[in-house]
Amino acid sequence: MKVHALTKLFIVICITTGSLLHQNVVILIELLLISMMLNVFNANASEDWTRLFMKVFKLIPVFISIFLIQLLFDNSGHVIFHLWIIRITSHGVSTAVQVMLRLLIIVFSAGYLMKLGLREFLFAFRIVRLPESFAVMTALTIGFIPLLAGQIKQSLQQIRLRGIGISELSLRKRVELYLSLIMPILGRTVSNAKYLAITLELRGFRNGGKHTNYRKVNLQAFDYVLITTSLFLLVWSVL
């Protein structure tokens, strides 16, 4: 059964809100599992849903770095390990695990919304009486992530075609290489966004008129059940 875009947005809001309100690691793990299962159920038969998990797997060094930063700089609580300037406490471990779980929840929740198109966002925000421009900005913000990732992948492929082995470079050279790629990648991304803005203007975006659709997609009974269940679980877990 197809789920309405507004229902998906509401479920993601409940999951991310719950991850910010709770500090219990068990509840955070449950929310992470729910966000992961949503991506599995949302994948079509012809799609390989494991691609999202592989992309998250590539971000493990980033998550580990954030985990270590939280672990080493939070010195409150009971001391578990102490060696010279390295001081690991119970509260630091708890905070590091919570931050890492929240980041994973946000990544998988964003992946669940990644397949929503602009029209679906318009249908969702029109039901709750939000401005059309807000729907467009939300859709473009979510779509900016894969666009930027594609530019990065294209730049790295061009470097490999020139015979430069990135894995063979030293850490200092690798950092210099990535820093030199930041501005060109952002420049190409902004340039592509300019043509998108022209396309929106040609379609009458913000022309002052009220846009209509030939076919409306309304909430069904199943959507109301999911929205009510998500809201009930969020309120029940907070109270």
Disulfide bonds with the S-S distance in Angstrom:
none
